[in-house]
């Protein structure tokens, strides 16, 4: 009887995992954009649609936090994970917009592989969130660092390719260098944001598992 009178907690883990699913779907579409540039327009539109859905979920989580007395873990941790995932989706959308506007005739391999690797990093955050929800060990630090190292190497290779002195300097080439420099900058921002998300989840895991 007494237990029935206690305030109920909102399904925060379920909402965070739903949010993570939207983020991973957006990352998957980003990979599709680079793998099939002929379908880039459709993938970009779907990313924008998913971000709108994610914005509503982000607001729902914040509203639930403000109305809930009991939370399964510290409300600061829930708020930070929610915010980091939301900002990661903003970064994905920003990058997809740049790629869509630039209308590249071909995609450079380092950029494609970076996006694939970042998508794999986000798969690890799913496992970390699932572990946190079930209070089981879900540390992925070593695997995450390996993937992060691969991205750093790919970024360096990609930037070095842009500065290849063997190619003739033409107005078209200069324009391509400028476009790809911006694309790589956005990739770097996304990488840093995904890394921040993983560190935030890791901190919550250390505190609660």
N, C-alpha and C positions, 0 to 999 in steps of 0.2 A: 504494500500500500504506500509506504513512505517513498520507495524508489520511483513510483509512478508520479509522485509530486515534484521530483527533482527536475530542474531545467534540462532540456535535451540539447546536445551539441549538434550543430549543423554538420553535414557530411563533408568536412573539409578535405579529407584525403581523396574522396571520390571527385570532388571538384578540381583539386590540384592535378589529379591524374587525367581528368577530362581536358583540362587546360594543356597539359603536357602532350596529350594525343593530338590536339589541334596544332601545337607547335611542331611536332614531328611530321604531321601531314603537310604542313607548309614547307618544311625542309625537304620532304620528298618531292613536292612539286617544283621546288627550286632545282633539284637534281634533274627532273624531267625537262625543265626549261633549257638547261645546258646540254642535255643529251639529245634533244630534238628541237632545234631552233625553229623549225617550221611550225611547231605547236606552242611557241613561246607565248603568244597572245592569250590563248585559252588558259594556260597554266598561270599566267600573271593575274588574270581575272579571278581565278579560283582562289589564289593566295589572298587577294584583296577581300573576297567574300569571307574567307575563313578568319581574317583579321577582324572584320566587323563582328563576327560571332564571338571571337575571343575577347573583344572589348566588353561585350555584354557579360560574359562569364567573369571577367576581371572585376567588374563592378558588383556582381552578385557576391563574390567572395568577400570583398571589402564590406559590403552591406551586412553580410552574415556575421562577420567579425564584430561589427559595431553593435549587433543585436544579441550576441551570444555570450553568456557568462562563462560557460565551461568549454574549453577547447582541448583537443587530444594532445597537443603539444603547445609550447609557448606561442601566444598569438603573434609575437614579433617574428617568429620563424615562419609561420603561415603567411604573414604579410610580405615578408622578404621573398619567399619562394614565388608567391603570386606575382610580385612586382618584377622579379628577374625573368620569369617566363614571359610576362607581358612585354618587357623590353626586348627580349630575344625575338619575339614575333614582329615587333616594330622593325628590328634590324633586318629580318628576312624580307619583310615587305619593302623596305627601303632599297635593299639590294636588287630585288626582283624588278622594281620600278626602273632602276638605273639600267639593268640589262635589257629591259623592254624598250626603253627610250633609245638606247644606243644602236639597236638593230645590227648587231654583229653578224657578219657573213659567215664567220666560223668561230668556234669556241676554243680557246687555248686549253691544252690539257691540264696544266697546273691548276687553273681555276676550277675546271670540272672536278678534278680529284680532291681539291680542297672542300668543295661543297659536299661531295660524297663522304668525306671524312668527318666533316662537321655533323652531317646527318647521323653517322655512326656514333659520334659523341653524344648526341641527343638520345639515341637508343639506350645509352648507359644511364642517362638521367631518369629514364623510365624505370629501369631496374632499381635504381637508388630510391625513387619515390615509393615503389612497391615494397621494398624492404623496410623503409621508414614506416609505412602504413601498418605493416605486420610485425614491427619491432624485431626485425631480424638483421643480422650483419649483412650489409650491402655495400661495403666499401669498394669503390672502383677507381681509386686514386692512381694505381699503377697503369691500368689500361687507359685511363683518361690522359695521363701524361704522355703515354706513347703516341696516342692519336694527336695530341696537341703538338708534339714534336714533329710529327709528319706534316702537319699543317704549316708549321713555321718553315720547314724545309721547302715545301711546295711554294710558299709565298716568296721565299728568297729566289727560287728558280724562276718563278713567273716574272718577277721584277727584273731579273738579270736578262731574261729573253727580250724584254721590251727595249733594253739598252744595247742590243746586239749591234756592234759597230760595223759588222760586215754588210748590213743591209743599206741600200741607198736611201738617203733622206729626201723625202718628197712631202708635199703638203698633206697627202692622204695618209702617209705613214705617221706624220706628226699628230694628225687627228686621232689615229688609232692608238698611239701611245698615250695621249691625253685621256681617251675614253677608258682604256684598260687600266691606267693608273687610278682612275676614280673607282673602277670596279674592284680592283685589288684593295683599295682603301676601305671600301664597304665590306669586303670579305674579312679584312683584318678586324674591323669593328665588330662584326658578327662573331668572329672567333673569340674575341675578348669577352663579349657578352655571354656566350655559351659557357666559357670558362668560369665567369662570375656566378652563373647559375649553378654549375656543378659544385663550386666551393660553398655556396649557400646551403645546398642540400646536404653536402658532406658535414657541415657544421651542425645542422639539425640532427643528422644521424649520430654524430659523436655525442650529442647531448641526450639523446633519447633511446638509443639502442644499446 
